Amino acid sequence: MNTPTMLRALPADHRRRLMRLPREVSFPQGTRLFDEGARADRFWILRTGSVELDTQVPGRRTAVVETLSANELAGWSWLFAPHVWHLGATATTPVRAYEFDATAIRSMCQDDPALGRAVTQWVGEVLAHRLRCARTRLLDLYAPYGADSAV
C-alpha cells in the first residue's frame, strides 16, 4: 500500500490554500531533520531526495522504520498534542522540500473545519501507514527467527 500523499488525499481547493504557505528548503545528505522527543513545530513535503525515519530502541542502535521519497509527508507529530516528534528523521540524499509552519497550519485548520477534517484525515492515513511500516520493520529486525513455528 502506498503512502497517502497530499496530492491524492486533499481536495484541490485545500491543496491550493496549503501550498500558499510553505517555504522551499534544501538539506544536504546526512542532515538531521528532527529527533525523537523534540518539539514538532514544522513538517515537510519532500520534492526530491530521500529521508529515513528512525526510532530509538533501548539497548540497541537506532532502527530505521521507513524511507520517504518525493511527494511524501515528513513529520506528522506537529498535528497532535503534545506536538513532540515520535520518530527521528535524517536526509539520506540531498533533499529539496516544502517546509510548513505547524502553528499556521493548525490555525488554518481550526478556522476552517472542512480543511481541518481533510488535513486530519490525510495525516491520520499517513500515521496508520507509518505504524504498519514500523511494526513490520521492527519485527524483521528483532523478532526471533522461527518465532511463528511450533516449538
Buried (B, 14 or more C-beta within 10 A) or exposed (E): EEBBBBEEBBEEEBEEBBEEEBEEBEBEEEBEBBBBEEBBBBBBBBBEBBBBBBBEEEEEEBBBBBEBBBBBBBBBBBBBEEBBBBBBBBBBEBBBBBBBBBEEBBEBBEEBEEBBEBBEEBBBBBBEBBEEBBEEBBEEEEEEEEEEEEE
